[in-house]
């Protein structure tokens, strides 16, 4: 079996990984940080799916997908910060004026968890950002100090996951998920290019 990561350009694969179970829903598709709050709340059902289909058709793609052979098994949302709600987020600080990319959401399909796919996804997201010219990439994981994280809130990743990929803590944030503070982790891609 072969594991590889590609840009999320196939809507059907994105839908399998982060599409809502109920087609008329106004949740997920990993849009809450990607588009403005007003648009995110207004989009429902087919309109929500159409918006994601549109994002998949434009460069850069809205994220990356891990494939086991040809089966989509994992998702990571990664995009220039300036085009996300992190650009205006009061709880997640800006470290500097660098045109960084944000990596903010992971999803691994049930039946494929605990197989290192999160590590594959973070490596693939870093490579995707590097290939498209990003000077740096940031993540906003929980700093859980080894404590268990509620699976629902684990979508942001953990500090240890980001550290294992070479990211370093760059700033504290005002954001807390599941009782754990989030930390701004950064990897400078100019040094490792």
C-alpha positions as CSV (number, residue, x, y, z in Angstrom):
1,X,0.0,0.0,0.0
2,X,1.2,3.5,-0.9
3,X,0.6,6.7,1.0
4,X,0.9,10.0,-0.7
5,X,-0.4,13.6,-0.3
6,X,-1.9,15.8,-3.0
7,X,-3.5,19.2,-3.2
8,X,-7.2,19.1,-2.6
9,X,-8.5,19.7,-6.1
10,X,-11.0,16.8,-6.2
11,X,-14.3,18.0,-4.6
12,X,-15.6,14.4,-4.2
13,X,-12.5,13.4,-2.1
14,X,-12.9,16.6,0.0
15,X,-16.6,15.7,0.5
16,X,-15.8,12.2,1.7
17,X,-13.4,13.6,4.3
18,X,-15.0,16.8,5.6
19,X,-18.5,16.9,4.0
20,X,-21.5,16.8,6.4
21,X,-23.3,13.6,6.9
22,X,-26.6,15.4,6.3
23,X,-26.5,17.1,2.9
24,X,-28.8,20.0,4.0
25,X,-26.4,20.8,6.9
26,X,-24.7,24.2,7.4
27,X,-21.7,22.7,9.1
28,X,-18.2,21.5,8.3
29,X,-16.7,21.2,4.8
30,X,-13.9,23.0,6.7
31,X,-15.2,26.4,5.8
32,X,-15.5,28.2,9.2
33,X,-11.9,29.6,9.1
34,X,-11.7,29.7,5.3
35,X,-14.5,32.1,4.5
36,X,-16.1,35.0,6.3
37,X,-18.4,34.3,9.2
38,X,-21.4,35.8,7.6
39,X,-21.0,33.7,4.4
40,X,-20.2,30.6,6.5
41,X,-23.4,30.9,8.4
42,X,-25.5,31.6,5.3
43,X,-24.3,28.7,3.3
44,X,-26.5,25.6,3.6
45,X,-26.8,22.3,1.8
46,X,-26.0,22.3,-2.0
47,X,-24.8,26.0,-1.8
48,X,-22.2,25.0,0.8
49,X,-21.0,22.1,-1.4
50,X,-20.9,24.4,-4.4
51,X,-18.7,26.9,-2.5
52,X,-16.2,24.1,-1.7
53,X,-16.3,22.8,-5.3
54,X,-15.4,26.4,-6.4
55,X,-12.5,26.5,-3.9
56,X,-11.1,23.2,-5.1
57,X,-11.1,24.6,-8.7
58,X,-8.9,27.6,-7.8
59,X,-5.2,27.9,-7.0
60,X,-4.1,27.4,-4.4
61,X,-6.3,24.5,-3.3
62,X,-8.1,24.7,0.0
63,X,-5.9,22.0,1.6
64,X,-4.2,18.7,1.0
65,X,-5.5,15.1,1.1
66,X,-3.6,12.0,2.1
67,X,-4.4,9.0,0.0
68,X,-3.8,5.3,0.8
69,X,-3.3,4.0,-2.7
70,X,-6.2,5.9,-4.4
71,X,-8.5,6.1,-1.3
72,X,-8.8,9.5,0.4
73,X,-8.0,8.9,4.1
74,X,-7.0,12.2,5.6
75,X,-7.5,16.0,5.2
76,X,-5.5,19.1,6.2
77,X,-6.7,22.6,5.6
78,X,-3.8,24.8,4.6
79,X,-4.0,28.2,2.9
80,X,-2.5,31.7,2.9
81,X,-3.4,33.3,6.2
82,X,-4.5,36.5,4.5
83,X,-7.4,34.6,2.9
84,X,-8.6,33.1,6.1
85,X,-10.4,34.4,9.2
86,X,-7.1,34.1,11.0
87,X,-6.1,37.3,9.3
88,X,-8.7,39.1,11.5
89,X,-8.7,36.7,14.5
90,X,-8.2,38.7,17.8
91,X,-7.2,35.6,19.7
92,X,-4.5,34.3,17.4
93,X,-1.8,37.0,17.1
94,X,0.2,38.0,14.1
95,X,3.9,37.4,14.8
96,X,5.1,39.7,12.1
97,X,4.2,40.9,8.6
98,X,5.4,37.8,6.8
99,X,2.8,36.5,4.3
100,X,2.5,33.2,6.2
101,X,0.2,30.2,5.5
102,X,-2.1,28.8,8.1
103,X,-2.5,25.0,8.8
104,X,-5.6,24.7,11.0
105,X,-7.6,21.5,10.5
106,X,-6.9,17.8,10.3
107,X,-9.3,14.9,9.7
108,X,-8.5,11.3,9.5
109,X,-11.2,8.8,8.5
110,X,-12.3,6.3,11.0
111,X,-10.5,3.0,10.4
112,X,-7.4,4.8,9.4
113,X,-6.5,6.5,12.7
114,X,-3.4,5.7,14.8
115,X,-1.4,4.9,11.6
116,X,0.7,8.1,11.4
117,X,-1.6,9.8,8.8
118,X,-1.5,13.1,10.8
119,X,2.3,13.2,10.4
120,X,1.9,12.5,6.7
121,X,-0.7,15.3,6.4
122,X,1.5,17.9,8.2
123,X,4.5,17.0,6.1
124,X,2.3,17.2,2.9
125,X,0.9,20.5,4.0
126,X,4.3,21.9,4.6
127,X,5.5,20.7,1.2
128,X,2.4,22.1,-0.5
129,X,3.0,25.5,1.1
130,X,6.7,25.4,0.2
131,X,6.0,24.5,-3.5
132,X,3.6,27.5,-3.8
133,X,6.1,29.9,-2.4
134,X,5.0,30.4,1.2
135,X,7.8,31.9,3.3
136,X,6.5,30.3,6.5
137,X,3.7,28.1,7.7
138,X,1.8,28.4,11.0
139,X,-0.4,26.1,13.0
140,X,-2.6,26.8,16.1
141,X,-2.6,23.5,18.0
142,X,-3.6,22.8,21.5
143,X,-0.8,22.7,24.1
144,X,-2.2,19.7,25.9
145,X,1.0,18.7,27.8
146,X,0.4,15.1,27.0
147,X,-3.2,15.0,28.3
148,X,-5.9,13.4,26.3
149,X,-7.7,15.7,23.9
150,X,-11.4,15.3,23.1
151,X,-11.6,13.8,19.6
152,X,-14.0,16.5,18.5
153,X,-11.4,19.2,19.4
154,X,-8.4,17.3,18.1
155,X,-8.9,18.7,14.6
156,X,-6.4,21.5,15.4
157,X,-3.6,19.0,16.2
158,X,-1.3,19.1,19.2
159,X,1.9,21.0,20.0
160,X,3.8,17.7,20.0
161,X,2.6,16.9,16.5
162,X,3.8,20.2,15.2
163,X,7.1,20.0,17.1
164,X,7.7,16.6,15.5
165,X,7.4,18.2,12.1
166,X,10.0,20.9,13.0
167,X,7.6,23.7,14.0
168,X,8.6,26.0,16.9
169,X,6.4,27.9,19.3
170,X,6.3,31.5,18.1
171,X,3.6,33.0,20.4
172,X,0.9,32.3,22.9
173,X,-2.7,32.8,21.9
174,X,-5.8,33.8,23.7
175,X,-7.6,30.8,22.2
176,X,-8.6,27.7,24.3
177,X,-10.1,24.5,23.1
178,X,-11.4,21.7,25.4
179,X,-9.7,23.4,28.3
180,X,-6.3,23.4,26.6
181,X,-4.6,26.7,25.5
182,X,-3.7,26.9,21.8
183,X,-0.2,28.0,20.8
184,X,1.0,29.5,17.6
185,X,3.6,27.2,16.0
186,X,5.7,28.3,13.0
187,X,8.0,26.7,10.5
188,X,10.2,29.1,8.5
189,X,10.3,27.7,4.9
190,X,12.9,30.1,3.7
191,X,15.6,28.3,5.8
192,X,14.6,24.8,4.8
193,X,14.0,25.4,1.1
